[in-house]
Amino acid sequence: MTNTGTTVPAPRGLAFAAARFRIDRASAISFIAGIALLYAVFHAVDWKFVRTLDFHILVEYWQPLARGAAITLGITASSLAVGLSVGVVIAILLQLPIGPLRWPIVAYVELWRNTPLIVQLFWVHFGLPVLTGISTTALESGFLALTLQSSAYLADIARAGIQAVPRGQWQAARALGLPVWSLWLEVILPQALKIMIPAFANLALSFLNGSALLGLLQVGELMTVAAKISDYTFKPIEIMSAVGIVYLLLNLSIARLARWLEIATRIPR
């Protein structure tokens, strides 16, 4: 007697073959789509114009471009370093029972985090001297604007890192009777900084690219140098293409360094 309501499962070999066929079909479709895209791009490019480009100009001006890249990297790194110090202090203060003192701290963070860098840059360079009587150079204004904004973002990143430290670590430190400074410097902050590495790396990449705005004040970083060389040589495509490659290499290097730090500081489980 045959039970017609029972479904006979397919052999395992057939199921594997069907899954393999679906994977191969998806790969084939992706390959064909990629070839079609490359074909369309190839025919869309004006190769006659490409052949007129003269990238030998980069050999002549590589030194000022390298100095501009060094200034870009230096001002970004220094502003992030100072911003990290200020941001960590702000994050610690926000964890303490400081009462109404929280309000100006929160206002500072929200102000510098939620306004555009270009507005802050012009306000620091042109508005701050009017209010304080202290004039700053373009480089100093750029550094100050980047530092103020980075400190606001890093305060929020540090706050999240501190709050991600397991509560058991806090309780164990207090049970041992550690003083406040030891609690923060030896227990909480080392763990919080490890947690902060991915977010800090993303912020570093963002600020490295955002530092191109400093060219509006003629700071002397990479974009300022590139714009001057481009105007002088009438080779904007060649110069800006080189600048894009420099930014790409710097970003990839920072991302690789951040990945290495994340792996090196990972706590074994």
Salt bridges, closest charged atoms under 4 A:
ASP24 OD2 - ARG20 NE 3.53
ASP54 OD1 - HIS56 ND1 3.14
GLU110 OE2 - ARG113 NH2 3.02
ASP156 OD2 - ARG113 NH1 3.00
ASP156 OD1 - ARG159 NH2 2.89
GLU262 OE1 - ARG259 NH1 3.62
